[in-house]
Amino acid sequence: NIEAMATTTSSTSTAARTVELYGGAMKTVVPSRFIDVSDWRQVPDTQEVYVDADCDESIIVELLEAELEQTGQDIPIYHFNDMAEANASANTQVQNVKKIEGSMMPSFGSNVEIWALQGTQNVSKFNEKAHNQINIRLCVIRLPKPYDTDILISFNHPEFVSNDSSSATNIRKDMTADVPRVWEALLSSFNVLDYSLFTE
């Protein structure tokens, strides 16, 4: 479970806090408005999930065995398409893919390959007929041998919500401008503290 630490930081629009992931094996910074999903429902052991129900945003960290046949920019594209299939996306588009340099995620060495992708998926909520367009920012951290693990960090933000969706009445329209800042803070603060997690 994620344990929220007492320390908080402020930004121009949103307070944020440092959280521990996977029992303290990792840590990062998330907006204080996001709450831990495992506080009210079961989450897979390989995932940590935060949501802000007021704007239907979610932050997900997931640990997956590295698909070593996928290399270069195909790494994030593979995982993005896999997410689209799991989400039953009606329309999936990759907007851009780039390699992350060390200055953006300073806690990782040059032997760690990191990719970021931004794209959209049209998905329905609770199997509704209405589809919402979700902007997805995905970061894949590929840990080398002996770990051979892909750490996926995704930040999901609705770009368009159908009037027929159950989300239409509770989406806050004022958070879009905050998305880049949240994403930058999430990545720049992300750190693995205990690599034994990947060898258990």
N, C-alpha and C positions, 0 to 999 in steps of 0.2 A: 504493500500500500504506500501511497504517497503521504509523507508527513510534512505538513506546512511548517516552515520555520518562522520564528517570531519577527525576523528582520523584514522590513518592507521598504520599498523605494518608491519615489513619486515621479511621474512624468507630467507632461502638460495636461493630459486628459484622464489618465488612468493610473491608479496605484498598482504596483506589482509586488510579487513576493517570490522569494527563492523556495523551491520545493525539492524534496528528495524523492528520487524514483527508485523503484526496485529495492526497497529496504535500505536506501542510502548508497547504492552502488553507483548512482548517477545523480546529477542535480542540474537544474535549469531555473530560469525566471519566467513566470507566467503572470498575466494580469490578475489582480485580486478578485475580479468579478467572475473568474472561472472557478468552478467547484469540481471536486473529485467525484467522478461517477461511481467509484467503488463504495462511496458512503451510502448509496441506496440500492445498488444492484451489483451482481457479480460481473467482474471483468476478467477476461482470460489472463493467465499468468504472464503471457508474453507481451501484454499491453498495459499502458497507463493512459487513462483518458480523462480529460477535463472538458467541461462544457460551460457555455454561457447561454442559458435557455432564452434570455431576453433578446438575443440576436441570432440564435441558432448557429453559433460558432462552436467549433470543437478543436481541441489540440490533442493529438494522439501520438504516443511514442510506442513503437512496436519493434520487437526483436525477431528477426527471421534468419534462417540459415542462408548464407550467401549463395546465390545462383551464379556459380563461377563461370558458366558459359556466356553470361551476359557481361560485357565489358564496355568501358567508356560511357558515352551518353546513353547507351542502351540500358544501363543499370537503372536509372530513374524511370525511363520510359516503360521498361518491363514492369516495375512495381506499380506505376501509375495505371497501366492497362489492367493489371491484376486487381487493383482497387476498383476500377470501373466495372469489371465483371462482377465482383462481389457486391457492388452497389446497384447492379442491374441498370447501369447508365444508358439512357436512350440516345445520348449524343455525347461523344467524348472528344475533346480537342486539347492538344499539347500546344501551348503558346510559346514557351521558350525553355531551353535547357542550358545550364552553364555549370562549369566546374567551380567549386568553392575554394578560394585561396585561404591560406593559413591565417591571414589577418582577420578574416571574418569569424573563424572558429579557432581561436588561438590555443585551445587546450589540446589540440591534436597535432601530432608530428607529421612530417612530410611523407612518411610511409603509409599514411591513411588517406584513401581516396574518398573525396566528398563531392557529391553532385546535388544540384538543386533544379527543380522543375516547377513551372507554373502552368496550370491548365484549368479547364472547366469540365464538369460532368453534369448532365441533366438527370437528376434522380428524383424519385418520389419518396415521400415520408409515410411510414406505416402502410406501405403498399397502396397508397392512394393513387387515383388516376392522374391527378395533377403532378406535373414535374417542375422542380425548381432548379435553376442553374446555380451550381456551386463552384466558386473559385477555390482551387486547391493549390496550396504551396507545399511542395514535398521536398524534403532533404533526405538523401541516403548517404549514410556514413558506412563505408565498407572497411571493416576491420580485417587486417591481413592474418595470415597463419600465425599462431595456431588457433585463432579464434574463428575465422571464416564466417563472420556474422555481418549481416546488414542491419544497421540501426535506422529505422524509418521514423522521421519526424514530420508530421503533417499538420497543417493549419487550414481548416475548412471554413469558408466564409460565403454566405449566400449573396450572389450578385443580382439574381432575379427570383422573386417568390410569386408563384401563381396565386391569383385571388381565390382559387378553389382549394388551395392548400391549407391544412390546419395550422401552418406556421404564419399565415398571412396576417393574423390579428395581433401577433406578439413580437414581430420583428422590429427592432430599433434601426432606423435608417441612418443614424448619426455616427456609426462606428466604422464605416468604410475607410475613412481617412486614417484611422488608427491601425489598419492592417499592416502596412509596411513596418511601422515602428514595433509592433508586437512581434512580427516575424524576425526582425533584426535582433531584438533582445533575446528571443527564444534561442536563436542559433549562437549568438556571441557568448552567451552564458552557459551553454550546454557543455557538460564535463562528465567524463567517466572516471569515477574515483576507485572502483574495485573491478579489475578485469577478470577476477576469478568467477564472476557471474557467468562468463561465456564458456567456462570450462567445466561447469557442473554437469 
